Amino acid sequence: MRNIDVINSNWLFSKEAKSAPASLPTGWQEINLPYTWNGEDGQDGGNDYYRGTCFFAKSLKADELPAGEVKYLQFDGVNSSCEVFWNGKSITKHDGGYSTFRVKIEDIKDENTLAVAVDNSSNDRVYPQNADFTFYGGIYRDVKVIGVGEKHFDLDYYGSPAIMVTPEIKGKDAVVEIKTFINDDDDCTVKYEIYADGEVIASAVGEEDDEVKITIENVHLWDGLKDPYLYTAKATLVYKGEEVDEVSTRFGCRTFKIDPEKGFILNGREYPLRGVSRHQDRPGIGNALLPEHHKEDLDLILEMGANTIRLAHYQHSQVFYDLCDEAGLVLWAEIPYISKHMPKGYDNTVSQMKELVSQNYNHPSIVVWGLSNEITIAGANDPDLIRNHKKLNELCHEMDKTRLTTIASVSMCSIDAEYVHISDVLSYNHYFGWYGGTTDMNGPWFDEFHKKYPNKPIGISEYGCEALDWHTSTPAQGDYTEEYQAYYHEELIKQIAERPYLWATHVWNMFDFAADARAEGGENGMNHKGLVTFDRKYKKDSFYAYQAWLSDKPVLHLCSKRYVDRVEDVTRVTVYSNLDEVELFANGESVGKQKKGKYPFFYFNVKNVGETTLTVKAGELEDTATIRKVDKPNEAYIMKEEGEVINWFDITMPDGRYSINDTIGDIMSSLGGKIAMVKILLKIKNAMSAGKEKGKGEVAGFEVAGFKLDMGMIKNVYGMAKGFTVKRIFSMLGGKFTKDQILEINTMLNKVKKPKK
């Protein structure tokens, strides 16, 4: 029977070494796995984290290896590419930083040196390469040694568990097809057993082939959050009457479909999927997570009330998939085919998709395979990009006839593009109200799509806005305040709730995450769209907006607790609750009671005099906060932009003339404004470090938040970007322009007349 040892301890690491050692080196750093070398420089901004080849080494004694005539190494996650060496000899290479792979080890000596060259450097063939998150280099998941007999379940089948379970519901029963993969099935049989609550309830024996069907009578369904019941299938390999290997997997029995009008349907009932996307990284350790980190993430997502997660933008840990199976969360799983199509990356998209499907086939939580994310940023008409997606779509259906495919389309991609209609279902990443436009544009956009393509299920794969510890009583798009983020999500919740045809909606993002190229919001290197902070310590107000909307448990939350000092004489206080009535008190005196309306949001006007203790009560719940009257705004609440801050009073705004407080769309509505915007774009292009002249046939461009933009793309994004003010554009460029330079541009705009209304 197989034996498995985890070998995470006592490794050596070097960033300076030039080659893999044939024997254990000296002078290297002692580490334990999981480990990344980008835990700090990948999170501090500047887009300068180390991307290159580093080396890991470990000594393994023959008598310490697990029993079995055949030995395999298993790597659960090495980012991004790697080459494995055994006693100085290269034994395998792997491209793809988020999936499991294995390699057989031979020529085992008494003392052996395992070395791994790990490379996360930029290239043109392994995804991801261009994306708004940090690509942490390292061996950041478990490494194992597996010992098996000469006859064993296949360890070379795309890193899979070598057992595939496919339940089909028929009335009150389930017919369960079980397929296994064997390295050499001559003279072998397979004994199959299905367990429920630890007891064998059905069994079968596979004789000549490796596939059987077993009926579960009166099947207990896997029913989402309500009842995520799991069975276990065990397969035992028998050779000449002796049991020589064994594999097992948990599985769930459920039906689902996605209806273009009714949305997601689980086990015959409408089950609207409302949840979040998840990035996995954490401060200091990047993606090198321990099981308790995954559990904490899951608990926070469940606490919020979500019933679905989009696992972006890569294959996640088996620990997390297992937790989602147990909890009843519905998952979107995808490969990191993201942002920029690479003609030389075709084979890598295929291999990563094969690994994703093979390794995760048995998880009942997964209902869709994601083909790509925002891959048409540079345009949707590339024939090679279309071919790549069609192949991936066909591959998913060949490997898995039970699930659907989906795509996360970038906002500016035309709804008529061929690419948009390749997958079975579709979602769009829209940020109206943050990256241009206004919040009220979201719902109507989806109505337009739904009207034109009524038979195509449509959802929202990303929406959100950034918030740090900045605060205001007059929230505005682009201010990075907790109050604007709360307002934004209130508005989106209202629009989503009115549109049951949206098959799934996923907030971007559950947690703040590192994107080393970013310089926004006053803290570089981070994307702050999370409902919870990067360290998982603070739940932003928007977290509670969703909890009040989605959770079945009683919720009461008084917003803006960190916003104490306020200048206004009367201030608005927001409360989130799913209870029928809330009452607010100011220093013990009732401000009033309110009944819950259509949405779980309550707003009170409170006199702001001296120091006031606010107390809100609903049912058995109570929450408190403090506000204080001040004469001047507290500077600690105002976003500190990189470089010099431009205050509102610095910006001259002559009547009938433009300023940097005008939107791009308004400025472009006049000929003079168009000329001014061309000058501004040229100034931006010339200032960006990536704005170098390219060779023949290419166009000059610049880089924002890690994305390479060219003038063609600027044209594509105009529909969304026209809602930006010029000041907002400069704030997003992360200190590339000084205060004086921006005010100089304001002076230029002041000279341009607005058209008469």
N, C-alpha and C positions, 0 to 999 in steps of 0.2 A: 504494500500500500504506500501511497505517496506520503512524504514527510516534507515539511516546509519550515525553514528558519528565516527569520528577519535579521538582516545583517547591517543595521543602521549605525552601530557604534564603532568607534576606533578607526575612523578614516583619516587620511591626510589630504591636504588641499594646497594647491599652488596656483597663483595667477601669473607667476614669472616663468615657470617651466616652459621649455620649448618642445618637449616630446614626452610621450608616455613612458614611464620607467618599466624596465623588465624585472627589477627587484625593488624592494621597499626603499624609498628615498629617505634621506635625512634632511633636516632643516625645514620641512614643510609644516604648515599649520595643522594642528590636531583639531578635528571637528567630529561631530556626530551628525547624521542625517536625520531629518531633511535639512537642506542647506542651500542658500542662494548667496551669490557674491554681490547682489544688487539691493540688499535690504536697506541700505542707507542712500547710496548715490542714485538709486532708481526712484527715490521719493522726494528729493530736495529741489527739483526744478533744474532748468538749464539745458535739458535734453542732452546731457553729457555723461550719462551713466555708462559704465564699462560694458561694451559689447565686443566680445572676442572669445578666444579659446582659453579655458582653464582646465586644470587636471585634478583628478581625484585618484587616490590609490588606497588599497587595503590589503593586508596579509590574510590569507585563508589557509589553514592547515587541513590536510586531507582527513585526519581523524576527527576534525570538528565539523565536517560537512554532514548534512542529513543523510541517513541511510538510503540506499537505492543504487542499482547498477548504473543508472543514467542520471546525470545531473544537469540542471538548467539554472541559469540566472534569470531573474525576473526584475525588471525596472518598471515601476509604476508611473514615473514621470521624470523626464530629463529634458530640460529646455535649452536650446531648441533642437539642435542636432548633436549627435554624439557618435563616437567610435569606441568600442569596448576592446580591451586588450587583456589577454590571459598569458601571464609569464612572457610578456613582450610581444606576443603574436596577436595581430588584429583578428578578432573573431566575428565581429558584426558591426554594421553601421545602422543608424536609425535617424530618420528625419521626421520631426513632429514632436513638439514639446509637452503634449498633454495626454498622451495615451500610453498604455502598457505595452511593453515588448519583451520578448524572451530570446535567449540564445543558449544553445547547448555548449557545455564545457567538457573538453576532453584533455588528454595528456595531463592528468592531475598528478602533481608531485606531492611529496610530504609537506613542503612549504610552497605556497603559490602566491603570486602577486596579481591581484585584479586592479586594473587601471582603466579610467574612463576619461577620454578627452571630450569636454562639453563645450559647445560653441553656440553662442547666441548672437553672433555677428550678423550684420546686414548682408542679404544676398537676394537673388532674383528667382528663387525656386522653392523655398520653404515658407509656408504661411505660419504666423502673420509677419508682415514686414512694415506695413503702414497702418497704424491704429492708435486710438486715443487711450492707450494704457501701456504700462511698462512691461517689457518682455524680460522678466527676471531669468537670469542664467543660473543653472545649478542642477543638482540632483535633489529635487524638492519633494519627492514622495518616497515611499519605502523601496528598499532593494531586498530581494529574497533569493534564497537558494532552494530549489525544489529537487528532491530525490525521488525517483520512480523506478519501477522495474523495466525490463526490456519491452514488455507489452504494457502500453499505458494510453490513457486518453491524450489526444494530440495536444502538445504544448507549442506547436508551431502555427496554429491557426489564428493569425492576427491578434495574438495576445488574449484570445477569448477564453472563457471557462470550459470550452469544448462540450457544452451541453446547451441546447436550445429548446425552450419550452413554449409551445403555442397553444393556448386554450381557445376553444370555440364554444360559446354558450349556445345550448340547444334546449329551449324550454327551461325546466328547472335543473337541468344537468349541464355538465361541461365535458366536452371531449377534448382531452389534452394530448397533443402530439408532442412527443419527446424525441429529439434527434441528438445523437452524440457523434463525436469525431474521434477516431482511433488511429494511432500511428501505424499499427499493423493488426488487422482484424482476422488474420488467418487463425482458424481453430478457436476463435473467441466468441463468447456470448456476452450479452449485457443484461443484467438484472435491474429492472426499474421499479422504484417504489415512490409513492406519493404519501407525504406525511401531513396530517392536520393536528395541530396542538400536540405534537410529539408522538402521535400514534399513526401507524401505517393504515391507510384507508383503501389503498388500491395498489396493485402491482402487475407487472408483466415481464416477459422475457423476450429479448430480441435475438432471433436466431441468425439468419443469414444476412440480414441488413442491420442498419444501426438506427432504425426508426420504429417507434411503436405508437399506438393510440390507446389511451386509458380513459375510461369514463369515471367522472366524479358525480355521484348521484346527489341531488339536492345541494348543489354547489353553493358555497358561501362566497358571495361576491366581494371583490375589492371595490369599495364604494366611497372613494375619496376621503375627505376629512371625517365623514360620518362613521365609517367602518372600514379601515384599510386592512382587510383580512389577507393574510399571506399563507400560502401552502409552501411546502418544500418538496422538490423532486430530487431523488438521489439515484445515481447510476453507478452500478458496480460492475467492473470488468472481470469476467471469469475466463481463465485460460486453463484448459485441461482440468476442470473441476476446482481450480484454486482461484480465490478472489485476489486479484493482483493490483487493482487500482480503483479509485472511487472519486467521483465528483458530485457536487450537489449545488443546487441553486434554489433560492426562493422565487416564487412567482405569484401573481394575482390573476383572478378570473374576473374580467369586466368587459362590457361593450362600450363603445363610444362612437359617436359620429359628429361631424361638424357641419351644421346646417347654415346656409347663407342667410337665412332669415331668423332662425331661432338661436344661433350660436352653438356653443358646445353642449353636447348631450351625453350624459354618463348613465349607463345602465337604464336607458329609456326615459330619463327625466332631464329637463333643462337644468344645466349646471354652469352658469356664467363663470368664466375663468377671469378672475380679477386678482392681480398680484404684482410681482416685482421681477426685475432682473437682478442677477447677482454676479459681482466680481468677488474673487475669493481672498485677495491679498490683505495684509495687515502691516501695521507699523513695524519697521525693523526686520521683519522676517519675510516680507513679500508673500510669495505663494508657498513657502515652506511651512505648511500648517500641520498641526497635530489634530487627532480626532476631536479633542475638546473644543477646538476652534470651529470645526464644522458643526458640532452640536450647538454651540452658542449661536451661530448664524441661523440654524434651523429654528431654534427656540424663539429668536427675535422675529423671524418671519411669521411663525405661527401666532405669536403674541399679537402681531399687527392684524391678523385676521385673513391673510392671503390664502388662496387655495391653489395658486399656480406660481411657478418660477420659470423664467427664461434663464437658462444657464449659459450666460454669455462669457466670452465669445469663443469657447473652446470646450474640450472634454474636461469635465470636473472629476474629482476624486470619487472612487467607488464608495468610500465612506459616506459621502454626501448623497449619492444616488440611493444607497441603502436606507439612509435616514428618511429620505423622501418617500420611499416605498412604505416604510413603517408608519409615517405620519399621514399618508394619503394625499400628498401634494401632487398636482399634475404638472408635468415637465415638458419643456421645449429644450431639446438637446441639439447642439450644433458644432460644426467644425470652424476653425479660425480662417475661413476664406473671406477676407474682410478688406474693405476700403480700396485696394488697388489690385486689379487683375494682372497677373503675371503670366505671360505666355509660356514661360518655362516651368510654371508651377502646377501644370495640369496633373502630372503624375502624383504630386504631393496631395492635391485635393482628393484624388481617388483613394490613395492609401490611407489618409486620415479618415475618410468617410467609412472605408471598410473596417478600420479599427473601431471607430465610434459605434457602428451598428453591431458588429460582432461582439464587442465587449459589454454592450449594454442592452442587448436584445431582450433579456429576461425581466427587465425592470418594468413592472406594471405602471409605474408613475409616468413613464415617457410615452407621449402620444404623437409627437411630431419630430421629424428630423429636419434641422435647419440647414439649408444649402449654402447660404452666404449672408453677409451683413454689409449693407451700404457699399456693395462692390461696384456700383455704377457711378461713383462720385465723379469720375472722368468721362462719363457718358455710358448709355445703355445699348449702343448700336454695334459694338465690337463683335464681329462674327465669332471670334475665338472665345469670347466670354459667353456668348449664347450657347456655343457647342459644349463648353465646359459644364454649364448648368444643366443642359439636357442630359448629358452623360451622368452627372451626379443624381439627377432625378430618376433616371432609369435604373441606376445602380441601387438606389435605396429601395425601389420597388422589387428589384430582383432578389435582394437579400432579405427583405421584410415585406411581406404582403399584407400585414396587419395594420401598419401605421401610414400616416400621411406625410407629405413633405411640405415645407414652408420656406419663405424667404423674408428677411427683414430688409425692406427697401428704403433707400435714402429718400428724404423728403422731396427733393427736387426732381425725382425720376417720374417721367410721364406715366399716367395710369394706363396709357395705350401702348406702352413699350412691350415688345415681345417677351422680354426678360421677365416682366412682372407676372406673366400668365403661364410660366413654365411649371411652377410648383402647384400642388393640389390646393393649398390655402395660402393666404398672403397676409402680411402685416406691414405697416409703414412706421418708420421712425419720424415723428413729427414734433417740432419744438415751437409751434406758434405760441407766442407769448414769452419766448425766451430768445431764441436765435431769429428774431424778426417776427413780424406779424403780431397778432394779438391773441389772447387766450380764446376769444369767441370764434376764431377761425377753425378750430379743431373739429368740432362736431359737424359743421356744414361741409367741410372737406370730405369727411367720410360719407356723409349723405350723398354727395355728388358721385363718389365712387360707387356706392351701393345702388344708386339709381341707374348708372350707366352699365354696371356689371352686376345685376341682381343675383346671378348664379355663382358668383365667386365669393367665398367666405373671406371677410376682411377683418383685420384686427389692428391693434396698436402695439408694436413691438418695443417702442421707446417713446417716452415723453417725460419731461421733468425740467427743473431749473435749479441753479446752484444757490446754496445758502451757507454762510459761515456765521460767526457770532457778531454780526452787524445788525442794527435795529433801527426802526423808523416808525413813525405814525402815519407816514404817507408813502407806502410801498410803491415802487415803480420798477418796471421791467429793467433788468440789468443792474439793480443796486446790490445784489448778492445778500440781501437781508433775509432773516428767518421769516419776517412778516410777508415779504413778497412770495417766498416759496410756499408759505401756507395759503395765501390768496390764490396763487396759481393752481395748486392742487385742489382747493375747494371748487374752483371753476371747472377743472377737468373732471372731477368726480360727478358734478352735475351733468355734464355733457355725456359722459360714459353711461351714467344711469339711465339716460333717456334713449339709449341706443342698444337694445338687447341683441341686435344682429351682430355686434362686435364679438367675434368668436373668442378672443382673448385680449386682455390689456395688461401690459407690463410696465410699471414705473421704471424709469431709468434714474436712479439705481437704488437698491436697498441700502447700500453702504457707500460712503465716500471711498474713492480708490485712487491709487497712484497713476499719474500720467506725467512722466518726467518732463515732457515737452511743454506742459501747460504753464501759463503765468497769468492767472486770473484770480480775482476775488480777494487779493491781498495775501495769499499763501501759494507760493509756486510749487509746481510738481504734483498738483492734486486736481482731481475732478470732484467737486463738492455737491454733486446732484443727489447724494445719498439722503435717505430719510433718517439715517443713523450715521454718526460720525465714524471716521476711519478706525478709531480705536474701540468702537462698539460701546462707548461709555455714555453717550448722550443721544437721546431720541429727540429729533427736531419736532417742532409742532406738527409738521405735515405727517409725521408718523401717526400721530393721534387722530388726525383727520381721517386717515384710512381705517384706523382701528374702530373709530366711532361708526364708520360706514359699513365695515365688513364683519366685525367680530360679533359673535353671539353672546359674549360675556359683557356684563355692564361696564360702561366706559364713561369716565368724566375727566376732562382735562381742561385746565385753565391755561390759555396760551400766553406767550411772551414773558415767561418768568425771568428771563435774563435781561429784559428791557425794563429797568427800574426807573431811571431818571427821564422825565418827560416834561416838555416845555408848555404844552397846550393846557388850557384851563379845563377843557372837557376832553377826555380821552376815550377811545373805543376799546372795549375789552371783548375778546373772542373766547368762546367756550365750545368745546366739542363734547358731545354726549349722544349716546343712543337711547338714553332714558326719556320718558315721556315729558318730564318737566324739570327745569333747572331754576334755581334761585340764586341770585348774586347778592353778596353783602359787602359793604364798604365800611370798615371799622365797626362791624357789628350791626349796621343798619341796612335793611333790605333795599337794594336798588330796584328790585322787581323780579317777578317770575315770568318765565316764558315757556310756552308749550312747544314741543318739537314739531317742526313743520315737515316739509317734504324731505329735507336734508338735515343731517345731525349737526348743524352749525347754528350757534346762538351768538348774538351781538348785543352788547350793552354799552350805553354811554354813561361814563362815570365822571363826576366832578374830581378834578385833580388839585387838591389843596394839601400842602404839607406832606406828611407821609401817610399812606393809606394801605391798610391790610385788606386785600381782596380775598373773599372766601366764597366759593361756589359749592352748592349742595344739590344733590339729586339722589333720591332714594336713600340708600345707606352710605353713599359715597360723598366725599368731600375733597376739595383741592384748594390750595391757597397760593397767593403771590403778593408781592409788595410793589407799589409804585410810589414815586416821590416827585413833587413839583420842583422844577429847577428853572432858572432864568435863561441859561444858555444850553444848547445841545451838548450832551456828553460826547467828547471826541472819541471815546473808546468804542462808541457804537457806529462810527462812520468808517466805511471801508478805506483802508490805506492802500492806495494803488502803488505799484512799483514806480519808483521815481517820485516826482512831485505831485501832490494832490491838486486837482483843479476844483475849486469850490464854485458853487453856483454864481456867487457874486463876482467871480473873475471873468465871467463870460458876458461880453457885450452883445445885446440883442436889439439893434435898432428896429423901429417899426417899419414893416414892409421889406425887411432885408433878412437874408438867411444867417444862421449861426450853426455852430456845432451841435446845438440842441435840436436841430431839425433832422427829420429822418431822410435817409437816402432817397426814398420814394418821392417825398415832397420836393427835395432839391432837384431831382431828375425830371420834374414836371415842367421845367422851363429850359430854354436853350442855354441861357447863362448858367443855370444850375448844372446842366450836363457838362459844360466846359469845365466848370469848377470841380466836378466830381472826377473827371478824367485827370486833372492836375493832382487831386488828392490821391487817387489810385497810383499814379506814377510815383509820387513821393513815398507811398507805402512800399511799393515794389522795390524801389531803390534802397530803401532802408533795411529791408529784411536780409538776413544773413544768407538765406537760400536763394536770393534773387540774382543769380549769376546767369549770364548769357549762355544759352545752350548751343549745341551744334546745329548743323543744317537740318531743317525739317522739324526742329523742336521750337517751342516758344518759351520765353522767359516767364518765370513765375515767382511766387513767394510762399512762405510757409507760415501757417497759423495753427497753433495747438497740435503740431506734429503732422498736419496734412499739407501736402504740396498742392498749391492752387495755381492754376494758370488762367489766362484771360478768358479762355473758353468756359472754364468752370465758373468764373465770376458771372458770366452771362447766364449760366444755368441756375445759379442760386439767387439771381436778382429777385425773383418773385417772393422769396422768403426774407432776404436780407434788406429789402426796401423798408422794412419796419424798423430797422436799426437807426438810432441817431448816429451822427458822425462821432460824437464823443464816445459812444459805446464801442464803436469799431476800434478806436484808439485804446480804450481800456482793455480790449481783448488782445492787443498786440504786446502786452506785457512789458511796458517800459522801453519800447523801441523809440519812443518820441518823448522829449522833455516837455515840461509844462509850457515853456516859452514857444517851442515849435508848434504845439497844438493851438495855442492862443494866436499864433501867427496865421494858422490856417483859418481860425475863427475870423480874424480880421479880413482875410481874403473873401470869406463867405459874406461878411457884412457889406461888401461892395456890390453884391449881386442882388438885384431887385426880385422880389417875389411877384408872380403873376397876379394881376388884379382879379379879385373874385367878383 
